Amino acid sequence: MLKRLVRKVVARYCCLLVLLPLLVLVLSACSDKDAVQPDQALPPISILAPLHFPQQPSKEIVSEIEQLTGVKLNITWVPEGVYSDKMNTALTTNSLGKVTFVKFTDYNLVKNAVRSDAFWEIGPYLAEFPNLKQLDPAILSQTAVDGKIYGLYTERPSSRQGIIIRQDWLDHLQLDKPQTLEQLYEVMKQFTYNDPDGNGKQDTIGLVDRNDLVYGVFKTLSSYFGAPNNWKLENGQFIPEFATPEYMDTMNFMHKLYEEKIINRDFALTSKEVQRDKFIRGTAGIFIGSMTDVQRLSIEAQAINPQAELTLINRIEGPDGYRVWSIPNYNGLYLFSKKAIATGEELKEVLRFFDRSMDKDVANLMMYGIEGRHYKLENGKVILPEETSQLRVKEVNPLYSLMIADISNKNILEVEQKEQLTAMAEQLSRDNEQFVVDDPTLTLSSPTYDEKNVELSTIITDATYNYIIGNMDAAEFNAEVEKWKAGGGSLIMQEYAQAQAKAESGG
């Protein structure tokens, strides 16, 4: 009897031992099936953002940002040179994601969509977030549409415009840095015809440009010649920059460069990527644009030619002394689609990501990368070693365009030591503040401008290019200006004058 009882217990125990692993396996499988994967648990945020660098940012850093902020980022990175076209296509086809970056130069085009209720008004929500509620009211007001806030701004100095030039070519030809327009022309000419790279061939040009009259060469040069920044306010009347003698002077200067083959003759068709490539490969000796590009251009140029040495110039004296055009203190805005974001609660979820991105841990990750890999930390300050500069350009710097209000964000660590060229670019950008030229229409509104500017600006853009390459004379160019006026330009001028008078009267 006792033996039979023992045998039954043993049999049941052995059966349990056999079944237990199977039970664990089944429970585990059920657990895996029912568990929510990490990415599935994170709310997705789709973002259309410009890419100012050849590569997208490090996936490792993006993943870390996702974990810190509690979201899944679906970022469509679009090269800066074609970004406006991509953004406009998404806008007109009503296929925007949740968040869309709009460049300052494209904002007027988008204002009609803003007024048509395509985007969320975010102003009433900002006070709910610890970082967003500290955004600069003055900059927010610059971005406002009819007094309402719709976007989170990316912060920029008033002007980073200047000249990036081959110092080694200057040294080879025993030339000083140009300080006037006349000297600038002479250096460009020497860079074209006097073998600045010493290879015994005439295979260089003085200046490389691209198909962009704003962020390319033309607008910065026009500043040096004394042209207004978009508009000139004179005796209560608004005159467009292209109707001024200084604009014509700039076109004549560019035409001379074109005729003498000092500039790339295909500039009107050249992309930013090709422009950069011509400069870093030593085809051209001068690049006019944002001075903050200098460190990256230097790295890429020295990878091809270790002897390449770049430097910066921000002061070129023209007929009216030192001048440089400025933008408002925002470079662009992130807007929030009402079609892609269905409710106010979902909007808050998206805004919460941007608020969190301004916190110390996330902001410094986006700004500097990973400590020990991209930068060092000593006594609470950031050290950016020259030897990790190229790595930061590839893995970290593309994230800059995702950062909002970074200049005034007190959570971002101070840099003790920067690369020499980066430090110089920042110092000269600050120096620009002394002689920036503002757009007098910045705080004014013209409904006709918002409606017709894209169509009308094409008239002037085409005419400017045609004049520079010699397909049009001054009389023909002025006829195009009259065409602009007849097509709505005169009404824009009147509306700005009325808005100015209203502002002066306190209305």
Buried (B, 14 or more C-beta within 10 A) or exposed (E): EEEEEEEEEEEEEEEEEEEEEEEEEEEEEEEEEEEEEEEEEBEEBBBBBBBBBBEBBBEEBBEBBBEBBEBBBEBEBBBBBBBBEBBBEBBEEEEBBBBBBBBBBBBBBBBBBBBEEBBBBBBEBBEEBEBBEBBBEEBBEBBBBEEEBBBBBBBBBBBBBBBBBBBBBBEBBEBEBBEEBEBBBBBBBBBBBEBBBEEEEEEBBBBBBBBBBBBBBBBBBBBBBBBBBBBBBEEEEBBBBBBBEBBBBBBBBBBBBBEBEBBBBEBBEBBBBBBBBBBBEBBBBBBBBBBBBBBBBBBBBBEEEEEBBBBBBBBBBBEBEBBBBBBBBBBBBBBBBBEBBEEEEBBBBBBBBBBBBBBEBBBBBBBBBBEEBBBBBEEEEBBBEEEBBBBBBBBBBBBBBBBBBBEEBEBBBEBBBBBEBBBBBBEBBEBBEEBBBBBBBEEBBBBBBBBBBEEBBEBBBBBBBBBBBEEBEEEEBBEBBEBBBEBBBEBBBBBBBEBBEEEEEEE
